[in-house]
Each structure stands twice: as C-alpha cells, then as structure tokens.
Amino acid sequence: FGITSQLEGSHGMSNADINAGWMRNENEFVASDMFSEGQGKPVADAAQDLRHVSGGVASGHLVFRWTRSVDATGAQDRGFTREGPTEVIVAFGDVDGNGEITYHGATQREKTSVQFFPRSDPPVTQPP
C-alpha cells in the first residue's frame, strides 16, 4: 500500500510513500516504511513511522495491520488528502532468498483514488 504523487502525468511509484509488509519466513512478519523515487524496489525511509500491529497468513492470504499518522511526518512521507480523494497504489510480489521484497513487475500492481475522509458539502445558500 502506498500514497503516491498527485502530480499530473506521474506514474504510481513516482515519489510514493510505501507501507510494505511481508513474511520473511514462516514466523517473522516484516513491516517497513519505504519510499520510491520511480519504478523499482523502494528503499526504507530514514525515519520508520509505520507501527506494526499484527501480521500473518489467514486462509492463504497475507494479512497485516499497521498504524501511521494521516499527516506527513517526515521528508519521505505523504499525508492522506483530507479534502478530496488520496491517490494510492497497491502491489504484490515475491520475497528473495534473503527474505527481502523484490520488484513486483508490470502486472502485479494497481493505482486508484480513495476518499478516506467524509466529503465536505459546500454551504447551501438561501435565495434572497
């Protein structure tokens, strides 16, 4: 899961703040606050603002829960948009022989917009 750039013409991974989770082995779940400047494997943020809550495999699916601030707290973080939708990305891929994530490839990804906060309706004006 990642919060991506809102810039016109940018692709999903450009300047993306990525919250990554994966199983390193059968008993070790990893959650990492990451950043990507372009296509390819993201790198760990200097400040790890992602707080792991739980993770594991349930019914054959990787499930993880984490917390993080809705606001940007570091230079490589992107905040959730409060007024309007937030551009988000999601991707899945494999783990290498060292238990680290690998680039997901061109087909195992999606980009969409999500309205995380209630929309503010414009004030209703009464006719004179």
N, C-alpha and C positions, 0 to 999 in steps of 0.2 A: 504494500500500500504506500502511496506517496502523494504528496501535494506538489503539483507541478506549476510551472510558469504560466502566467496569464497573458504573456506577450503574444501579440498577433504573429502567426506564422511559426511559432515554436513547436517542436515536437514534444512528446510527453516527457522524455528524460532530460531535456534541457533545464538546468537549474532546479532539479527536482529534489525535494526533501523526502527521503525514503525511510519508512519504518519497516525494517525487514525482520522476518522471523523464520527459523528453520531448525530442523533436527540435525545435530552434529553426529549423534549416534543414537542408539535405542533409548538412552536415558538422559541425554543432555539436549535441552532446548536452548536456542540462542536467539536473543532479540537485540537488534542493533539499530541505532540512529545513524543513518547514512545520507550521503549527498552524491548527486550525479551532475556533472557538467555537460554530459552528452551521452550518446549511446555507448553501452558497455557496462562493465561491472561497476557499481557505485563503491565509494570509499567511506570508511567510518568517519563520522563527524569528530571534530576536535572535542566538542562537548557532547556527551551522551545524555540527552534529555529524555530519552524513551525509558519508561519504567515497566519492566516485565512484571506481569501479574500471574499469568499461567500459560502453559502450552503443552501440547501433546497431540496424539493421534486418536481420533474418535471415529469409528465406523469407516476406517480407511482414509479419512481426511485430516490434514494438518489443521489444527485449531489453535489459535493463540489470542491472548488478551493482553493489552498493554494500556498504559495511560501516558498522556503527554499534554502539554499546555496547548490550548487552542490558539494562543498567540505565538509569534516567532520569538524565541528566547535566545537565539544565537545567530551568528553571521550566516550559517548554512541552513537555517531553519526557515520554513514558510508557514505563515499562520493560516488558519481557516478564515475564509471570507465571511464576514458577518452580514453584509448587505449583498445578497445575491449568491449564486452558486460558487462552489470551490472546485477548481479543476483537479481531478485526482487520476492516478494511474494505479494499475494492479498488474502484477506479473507473477509467473511461476516458472521454476526451472529446477535444475539438478544441483546436487552438492558434489564437490570434487573429492578426491582421495584424502585430502586433509580436513574434510568436514567444513569447507567454506563454500559459500554460494558461488554459482557461475552465472555468466550472462544467459538470460532466458531465451534468446533468439528472437527472430522477427515475428513469430506467430503465437507466442505464449504470453500475450500482453493485451491490455485494453486501456482506453482512456475515456473518461466521461466527466460529467459535472454532477455534483451532489449538493443539494440545498440542506446544509446541516442545521441552520438556524431558521426560526419562523420568519416568513416574509413580513416586512413592514408595509402595511397597506397605506397608500397615500391618504392624507386627510381629506375627508368629504367636505366640500364647500357647499354651503347653503345658498340658494339663489336669493338675490336682494329683495 
